[in-house]
């Protein structure tokens, strides 16, 4: 099965963020590109789910709750 249709690209003024499904759908690859350098993070889907849960929880915190 091909996962190329799941690849996403987000652009800002100075950066590009790419999200790719790799390893037959078992892992996610995140790439941040700016004018100088590329930064790459690869994680298994379980790790991506955990990170998503953490970010969702943090977004519900009130400003200043994290000291």
Helices and strands as residue ranges (DSSP letters): G 4-6, E 8-11, E 16-22, G 23-25, E 27-33, E 38-44, H 45-60
